[in-house]
Amino acid sequence: MTLPLYQLKADFFKTLGHPARIRVLELLTDGPKLVSELNESTGLEASHLSQQLTVLKRAGLIDSTKLGATVTYSLLHPEISELLAVARRILTEVLTDSAKLLADLNNSLDSRA
């Protein structure tokens, strides 16, 4: 039985629903990274980073290349970079609107004082 597209989309966004995974994807938008670079940039314990990389790889979002003892990770789909950029623009707009609302609220409270 084939899952409906909305369920597949929900599963996709669940995969993205962890701050460490988002951070890894953000780092990979600049190009392939050694696992040691990802570890240093994220500040995650190696075991936790490994778990998150496994989730992203299993979801088909990243790939790894091993050369000797060196493992490099990269994005499989450049569109992930676009998705993260769109999310940033949306969040910026939402937070800007919230800041304006808060400023208006504070101004109305100040005028009552």
Contacts in CASP RR format, 6 or more apart in sequence:
PFRMAT RR
TARGET T0000
AUTHOR 0000-0000-0000
METHOD contacts of the structure
MODEL  1
MTLPLYQLKADFFKTLGHPARIRVLELLTDGPKLVSELNESTGLEASHLS
QQLTVLKRAGLIDSTKLGATVTYSLLHPEISELLAVARRILTEVLTDSAK
LLADLNNSLDSRA
3 11 0 8 1.000
12 59 0 8 1.000
15 21 0 8 1.000
15 55 0 8 1.000
15 56 0 8 1.000
15 59 0 8 1.000
15 61 0 8 1.000
16 22 0 8 1.000
16 25 0 8 1.000
18 52 0 8 1.000
18 55 0 8 1.000
20 42 0 8 1.000
20 44 0 8 1.000
20 48 0 8 1.000
20 49 0 8 1.000
20 52 0 8 1.000
21 52 0 8 1.000
21 55 0 8 1.000
21 56 0 8 1.000
22 84 0 8 1.000
23 41 0 8 1.000
23 42 0 8 1.000
24 38 0 8 1.000
24 42 0 8 1.000
24 49 0 8 1.000
24 52 0 8 1.000
24 53 0 8 1.000
24 56 0 8 1.000
24 62 0 8 1.000
24 73 0 8 1.000
25 56 0 8 1.000
25 61 0 8 1.000
25 62 0 8 1.000
25 75 0 8 1.000
25 80 0 8 1.000
25 84 0 8 1.000
26 84 0 8 1.000
27 33 0 8 1.000
27 37 0 8 1.000
27 38 0 8 1.000
27 41 0 8 1.000
27 42 0 8 1.000
28 62 0 8 1.000
28 73 0 8 1.000
28 74 0 8 1.000
28 75 0 8 1.000
28 80 0 8 1.000
29 75 0 8 1.000
29 80 0 8 1.000
29 81 0 8 1.000
29 84 0 8 1.000
31 74 0 8 1.000
31 75 0 8 1.000
32 65 0 8 1.000
32 72 0 8 1.000
32 73 0 8 1.000
32 74 0 8 1.000
33 41 0 8 1.000
33 72 0 8 1.000
33 73 0 8 1.000
33 74 0 8 1.000
34 70 0 8 1.000
34 71 0 8 1.000
34 72 0 8 1.000
34 73 0 8 1.000
35 49 0 8 1.000
35 53 0 8 1.000
35 70 0 8 1.000
35 71 0 8 1.000
35 72 0 8 1.000
35 73 0 8 1.000
38 49 0 8 1.000
38 53 0 8 1.000
38 73 0 8 1.000
39 46 0 8 1.000
39 49 0 8 1.000
42 49 0 8 1.000
43 49 0 8 1.000
44 52 0 8 1.000
53 62 0 8 1.000
53 64 0 8 1.000
53 73 0 8 1.000
56 62 0 8 1.000
57 63 0 8 1.000
57 64 0 8 1.000
60 76 0 8 1.000
61 75 0 8 1.000
61 76 0 8 1.000
61 77 0 8 1.000
61 80 0 8 1.000
62 73 0 8 1.000
62 74 0 8 1.000
62 75 0 8 1.000
62 76 0 8 1.000
63 73 0 8 1.000
63 74 0 8 1.000
63 75 0 8 1.000
63 76 0 8 1.000
64 71 0 8 1.000
64 72 0 8 1.000
64 73 0 8 1.000
64 74 0 8 1.000
65 71 0 8 1.000
65 72 0 8 1.000
65 74 0 8 1.000
66 72 0 8 1.000
75 81 0 8 1.000
END
